[in-house]
Amino acid sequence: MATATCTAFRGVLESTGERVGQRVLLERVGFLARLSRTLTGALVASRWDEVCLDVLAAGVDERGEDLPSKGWMALRRLHWPQTVTPPAGVYVPDRVRRGAEEYAARTLRLALHRRSIVAAVLATWPADPSRRTETEWAALRAALPAGVAGAEIRNRTRQVRGFVAEHGKLPAGLCALEGPPQVAPQVLLAAMDRQQVTLQRVDEATARLRVKLPLRAAPASGRDWAWHVIDIRLPGTITPDAVLHTPALRPTPAGRIAVDLPHSRPAPATKASGHTVALGFDWGVNTLLTGVLGRLTGKGQTRRVVTDGRPLVFDATVISTSLHRLRGHREHLAAKRDRHQALADGLGVPHPAWGEHLDRARVLEVEHGRVCARIRHLNDALAWAAARWAVDQAVTLGASVIYLEDLATLETRGYRKGNARLSGQVRGTVAEAMRHLGATAGIAVVTVPARGTSKRCPGCLNTLTHHPAPDRIGERGWKWAHCAGCGLSMDRDHAAARRIVSRGLLAQTHTVTDRTTGARTIRTTIEGTVRLVRRPKKTTRRLRRQRRAEQAPPRPRGPKATPGKGYPTPSRPSVPRHRGARRAAEQTPDHKTSRRMPDVRTVPATTPALGAVQRPAGHDTQAPAAVSGPVPGHGVRAPGRIEEDLLPAGRGRLSRRTCRRCTRAAERTGFHHLHTTEVHPLTPRFGPPDGDRTRPRRARKAWKPQAHTEF
């Protein structure tokens, strides 16, 4: 199941064939949404007490029969809607009242979960709310429902502490702690039948919605309601085989009609355990995702996780910087708005500057809303791009599960600004998008405990020390991890990703599935080391040609004349045939023997006290830093390229060849200047031999039990 938000631009009045523009259609949808909001709000407010919530939580009526699953039917069984009537002189069809009652039932049922948490916190209220003892934590966990996260407990505890500080006593329950929930102006068409709404798919890209809307704000009779036919343009995410369901209508503050269209399609079932190949991802601040591929080998006590060591990086530094700047601008606008509002309240109406301060506050409020919308849209786009990239990597590498660290309880403490920026990331949206996209591909997404993933070494489980990266000594932060026990020296997020995939594969039998949301998590921590092994090398066409060239006799030097050829053939250096000379030639930088990933050797980390810097292969600390400035493309001339060659005849803009790197990045992720690891199809058959004799000999000889090889 998924929901796609579409836009209704225009409609047709079915009785007369009159075309209804977007402005008039928005006005009539707004009439219906306000009527539904009025009825829903009155019904929720009339039943917002502990007695009614007890009846709804019990799930039985006065005769002891179970309440129906449909909300509007359950409320009518309890005779609750009879106390709520529409405004005087306004005619509301019974189907519209059904939608309002369904909305009220969903709102009240959602409050039952919060009510159970508050009841457990109040029943086990500690002597010191800021610090519970082990006994108090055990009593609270026993009273709470299953699956409650620590963040929910912390938030409800703070809410009760605020009530106690204000009133001097504990609240009686949720209804005393909170007021009736606010409802949004929307219409749930799913609770109505064909007498009020119909939906039909015209073709692969169009759906036709037929709905009865009021012609005025206060319809007096049935003649003030008319059928409207609205054609909805379906987005590309809705496949032709998807089944469409009745949508919900809501007018947006931007002045458009949003149609939340649910659709469903068959998807392969994902298993909770029994995985052998998995991907583990670690969250970061600028590098949003850092992953690694892992494989579970052996059985019983000999089980262990191996990896090929290839890092998978989704680097969103540019986007993260833009989001951080927008958040600062939003806070600045909010502070100025509150300041002008406070000045206006202090001056009063007779003062001549009172209206000026109010006008400035309104302008700042509008700008604040625009910045918030920009942040929200950028977060959603970035989250879905990261989720699509992660699922594509899993599908290409043959992984059946993706493991993520659970950071639901992360919050800012003290002056640690890193947690503040990380909390502002789009982790929740990325996880939800990854679950949705993984379900369509048959890939499970499971969260694992995050405590200690960056603290211990994945190779020997010793404590890691964190240092600045060897190639960025002047930058602040502790990006690099070093282990004094086994000599591991690598990126901190990369090491944490190995620990995450190890925890997931070793504890996959303890996977718990939430019945309401379907989200899967692992709460049991099983520690294990991760061994680095090489992938089996395939015999490619390039290798076969190279072997034939090595076995061929050496070609004579000098030009050679060929009949019918107007130029001599340039001489080519001959490749030595004996083993010693060939080995020396392989060590030259221009000679490559394989297309697989080069080796990355471990080195000791940077020692801040001694000032010694040792770097891994591929990192040059002596080379000058990259030149800062705009990237070639988008109107910026590329270095070393003649401007006249970039401008086609008769055109005044640069060719897209000037930004080929950015163009490819945009094609993959939807963002320019976003650096991600390419999706390469690698064979999942890697690891030490475990009785499989059909594995190539090179793959069996690559692993040595007595040595720790990293590449």
PyMOL commands that set and color helices and strands:
alter all, ss='L'
color gray80, all
select helices_A, chain A and resi 22-46+50-58+71-77+81-83+94-123+134-143+150-167+174-177+189-191+222-224+300-302+317-347+354-397+417-423+427-441+492-506+508-510+541-551+579-586+643-646+656-669+697-701
alter helices_A, ss='H'
color red, helices_A
select strands_A, chain A and resi 2-8+11-13+19-20+187-188+197-201+206-214+225-233+243-244+248-251+257-264+277-283+287-297+304-307+312-315+401-406+444-449+465-467+480-482+489-491+511-513+520-522+530-532+675-676
alter strands_A, ss='S'
color yellow, strands_A
deselect
rebuild
show_as cartoon
